[in-house]
Amino acid sequence: MLTGKEREVLVQVAAGASNAEIAAALYMSEATVKTQVSRILAKPGLANRVQAAILADQAGFPDRVRAGRHQVRAR
């Protein structure tokens, strides 16, 4: 089960955002983003960000994931 913040980060990861882009969009440090991404990958046993993006899509995350990384803004 992902936390709310992990879900926000996952939406950004699924949109193809870099750690720096995620940090800027969510007003957190890059180190925090790296920690969140590591936790996101560890919980379901994923190997990389691509698998996380696939999982987000299969789980029906918001359509804004498919909009492209420059249009994604977490709320």
C-alpha positions in Angstrom: 0.0 0.0 0.0 1.5 3.3 -1.1 1.2 6.5 1.0 -0.4 9.6 -0.5 3.0 11.1 -1.2 4.3 7.9 -2.8 1.2 7.9 -5.1 2.0 11.5 -6.1 5.6 10.6 -6.9 4.4 7.5 -8.8 2.2 9.6 -11.0 5.2 11.7 -11.9 7.4 8.7 -12.4 4.8 7.1 -14.7 4.7 10.4 -16.7 8.5 10.1 -17.3 9.6 12.9 -15.0 13.2 12.9 -13.7 13.9 13.1 -10.0 14.7 16.8 -10.4 11.4 17.4 -12.2 9.5 15.5 -9.5 11.2 17.5 -6.8 10.3 20.8 -8.4 6.7 19.7 -9.1 6.1 18.4 -5.6 8.2 20.9 -3.6 10.6 18.4 -2.1 14.3 17.7 -2.3 15.8 15.3 -4.8 17.0 13.2 -1.9 13.4 12.8 -0.7 12.3 11.9 -4.2 15.0 9.2 -4.4 13.8 7.8 -1.1 10.2 7.8 -2.2 11.0 6.1 -5.5 13.0 3.5 -3.7 10.1 2.8 -1.4 7.7 2.7 -4.4 9.9 0.1 -6.1 10.5 -2.0 -2.9 6.9 -2.4 -1.8 5.7 -4.5 -4.8 9.2 -5.8 -5.5 9.8 -3.8 -8.7 13.2 -3.6 -10.4 13.0 -0.2 -12.1 10.9 2.9 -12.9 9.6 1.4 -16.1 7.9 -1.4 -14.1 6.5 1.2 -11.7 5.0 3.1 -14.7 3.5 -0.1 -16.0 2.0 -0.8 -12.6 0.6 2.7 -12.3 -1.1 2.3 -15.7 -2.5 -1.1 -14.8 -3.8 0.2 -11.5 -5.7 2.9 -13.4 -3.8 5.9 -12.1 -5.1 9.3 -13.3 -5.4 9.9 -17.0 -3.0 12.8 -16.5 -0.2 10.2 -16.4 -0.8 9.7 -20.1 -0.8 13.4 -20.8 3.0 13.7 -20.9 5.5 14.8 -18.3 5.3 18.5 -19.0 1.6 18.6 -18.3 1.7 16.6 -15.1 1.1 18.4 -11.8 0.3 16.6 -8.6 -2.3 18.1 -6.4 
